[in-house]
Amino acid sequence: MDRQGHRGDLRYGVVKRSAKMAAAMIWAFGLALLAPGAAAKDAQGRIVIAALGDSLTQGYGLAQDQGFVPQLQAWLDQADAGAVVRNAGVSGDTTAGGLARVDWTLTDDVDAMIVTLGGNDFLRGLPPELARANLDGILAKAAEQGVAVLLVGMEATNNYGPAYKAAFDSMYPDLAETYQTLLAPNFFSGLFPDEGDASAASLAPFMQADGIHPNAEGVTRIVDSLGPSVLTLVEQAR
């Protein structure tokens, strides 16, 4: 019977049933493509990047569209990178906090990760060897899951003495070499003038009032500096 209640032509009954089955299969396949989590990698073909970090990643003190992740996303879109960045930044987080949540950050659809942690370890004077161990755990987890990584370093001041600074600064290149990850030596490199002056006075125009977090212009410069490394990360993940 057709939808109006009339008997259909039996000669075409098998053909009609086959057509309906094919249509149902196509419809079901379309739903699968639109399922949550499938669009990013399958339908749109974008590389999914998790940005694991602290307030510098989260966008502390900035309007929603001015933080690191939104500005990096805009930069990548302009470069036609075919990548989407997820904000996995938590204000106040240390390397220990990053390690504690890396498992649920690296969901099955994540292809790459930007790791920007350690600033709060330094601000709290935590032992560099503990920060190193935590970062090691994060990179080991990424390696286990086959996730490409860009490790973004920090540089300590001399507040806790030269030995502390040397131990802290060296953990980033050491770990990048161990795990063969990409390395950006200093998150704030984009704020340094060409002559390399990193004094508080030279950085002031690009920082918020607390002197710790970049303002919107500072983030723009940081993204411009890190952007090429993120493009390389995308290519590695692809």
C-alpha positions in Angstrom: 0.0 0.0 0.0 1.2 3.5 -0.7 0.9 6.4 1.8 -2.5 7.3 0.4 -3.8 3.8 1.1 -3.7 2.6 -2.5 -2.2 -0.8 -3.6 1.1 -0.3 -5.4 2.2 -2.1 -8.6 3.5 -5.5 -7.4 6.0 -5.5 -10.4 7.9 -2.7 -8.7 7.4 -3.8 -5.1 10.9 -5.1 -4.6 12.5 -2.1 -6.3 10.5 0.3 -4.1 11.4 -1.6 -0.9 15.1 -1.6 -2.0 14.9 2.2 -2.6 13.4 2.8 0.8 16.1 0.7 2.5 18.8 2.6 0.6 17.3 5.9 1.6 17.1 4.8 5.3 20.8 3.8 5.2 21.8 7.2 3.7 19.7 9.0 6.3 21.3 7.0 9.1 24.8 7.7 7.7 24.1 11.4 7.6 23.1 11.3 11.2 26.3 9.6 12.1 28.3 12.4 10.4 26.4 15.0 12.5 26.9 13.2 15.8 28.6 15.3 18.5 32.3 15.0 18.3 32.3 13.8 14.7 32.0 17.2 13.0 35.4 18.5 14.0 37.5 15.7 12.5 35.2 14.0 10.0 32.8 16.5 8.5 35.0 19.5 8.6 38.4 17.8 8.6 39.9 20.1 11.3 42.7 19.2 13.6 41.6 19.5 17.3 44.1 21.1 19.6 43.8 21.2 23.4 45.4 24.2 25.0 46.4 22.9 28.4 47.5 25.7 30.7 46.8 28.2 33.5 45.5 31.7 33.5 47.7 32.7 30.6 45.8 30.2 28.5 42.4 30.7 30.1 42.4 34.4 29.3 42.4 36.0 32.8 41.3 39.6 33.0 40.4 39.9 29.3 37.1 40.0 27.3 36.0 36.7 26.0 37.3 37.3 22.4 40.7 38.8 23.6 42.2 35.8 25.4 44.9 33.6 24.1 42.7 30.8 22.7 40.2 33.1 20.8 43.0 35.2 19.4 45.0 32.0 18.4 41.9 30.6 16.8 41.4 33.8 14.8 45.1 33.7 13.7 44.8 30.1 12.6 41.5 30.8 10.7 43.2 33.6 8.9 46.1 31.3 8.0 43.5 28.7 6.8 45.1 26.1 9.1 42.1 23.9 9.4 42.4 23.6 13.2 40.2 24.2 16.2 41.6 25.1 19.6 39.9 24.1 22.8 40.5 26.2 25.9 41.8 23.8 28.7 43.3 26.7 30.7 42.5 26.9 34.4 43.5 30.0 36.3 45.9 29.3 39.2 46.8 25.9 37.9 50.3 24.4 38.5 52.0 21.6 36.6 50.5 19.3 39.2 47.0 20.5 38.3 47.7 20.0 34.6 48.9 16.5 35.2 45.8 15.7 37.3 43.4 16.7 34.5 45.4 15.7 31.4 43.5 12.4 31.1 40.1 14.0 30.6 41.7 16.8 28.5 43.0 14.3 26.0 39.7 13.0 24.7 39.6 10.6 21.8 39.2 13.4 19.2 42.2 15.5 20.3 45.0 15.4 17.8 47.4 17.9 19.3 48.1 19.7 22.6 49.7 23.0 23.5 51.2 22.8 27.1 51.8 26.1 28.8 52.4 25.4 32.5 54.9 26.2 35.2 54.4 29.9 35.8 52.4 29.3 39.0 55.0 26.8 40.2 57.6 29.5 40.0 55.4 32.2 41.6 54.8 29.8 44.5 58.5 28.8 44.7 57.7 25.2 44.2 60.7 22.9 43.6 61.7 22.7 39.9 62.2 19.0 40.1 58.5 18.5 41.0 57.5 20.7 38.1 59.7 18.7 35.8 58.2 15.4 37.0 54.7 16.8 36.4 55.5 18.0 32.9 57.1 14.7 32.2 53.9 12.9 33.2 51.9 15.2 30.9 54.2 14.6 27.9 54.3 10.8 28.6 50.5 10.7 28.5 50.4 12.6 25.2 53.1 10.3 23.7 51.1 7.3 24.9 48.0 8.5 23.0 50.0 9.6 19.9 49.1 13.3 20.4 51.5 15.9 18.9 52.7 18.5 21.5 54.0 22.0 21.5 55.6 22.7 24.8 55.7 26.4 25.7 58.3 27.3 28.2 58.7 29.9 30.9 61.7 31.6 32.3 62.2 32.2 36.0 63.6 35.4 37.4 66.4 35.4 40.0 64.0 35.6 43.0 65.1 32.2 44.3 68.7 32.3 43.2 70.6 31.3 40.1 70.5 27.5 40.9 66.6 27.6 41.0 66.5 29.6 37.8 68.8 27.2 36.0 66.9 24.2 37.1 63.6 25.7 36.2 64.5 27.1 32.8 66.3 24.0 31.6 63.4 21.6 32.2 61.5 22.8 29.1 64.2 22.1 26.5 65.3 19.0 28.3 61.8 17.5 28.2 61.2 18.6 24.6 64.3 16.8 23.6 63.4 13.7 25.6 59.9 13.4 24.0 60.8 15.0 20.7 58.1 17.6 21.0 58.0 21.1 19.5 59.3 23.8 21.8 58.6 27.5 22.2 61.2 28.6 24.7 59.3 31.4 26.3 55.5 32.2 26.2 56.3 35.9 26.5 58.9 36.1 23.7 56.6 38.0 21.5 56.7 40.9 23.9 60.4 41.4 23.9 61.8 44.1 21.7 64.3 43.2 19.0 67.2 43.9 21.3 65.9 41.3 23.8 65.1 43.8 26.6 62.7 42.0 29.0 62.6 44.6 31.7 59.4 45.4 33.5 59.4 48.9 31.9 59.7 47.5 28.4 56.9 45.0 29.0 54.6 47.4 30.8 52.6 48.5 27.7 51.6 44.9 27.0 50.7 43.8 30.5 47.7 44.2 32.7 48.0 46.2 36.0 49.1 43.1 37.9 52.3 42.9 35.8 51.8 39.2 35.4 49.1 38.7 32.7 49.3 40.2 29.2 46.6 42.7 28.0 44.8 42.2 24.7 47.6 43.8 22.7 50.1 41.7 24.5 48.2 38.5 23.7 48.1 39.6 20.0 51.9 39.9 20.0 52.2 36.5 21.8 50.0 34.8 19.3 51.8 36.4 16.4 55.0 35.0 17.8 53.7 31.5 18.7 51.5 31.1 15.6 54.1 29.7 13.2 55.0 27.0 15.8 51.3 26.1 16.1 51.1 25.8 12.4 54.0 23.3 12.5 52.1 21.5 15.3 49.0 21.2 13.1 51.1 19.8 10.2 52.6 17.2 12.6 49.2 16.2 13.9 47.8 15.9 10.3 
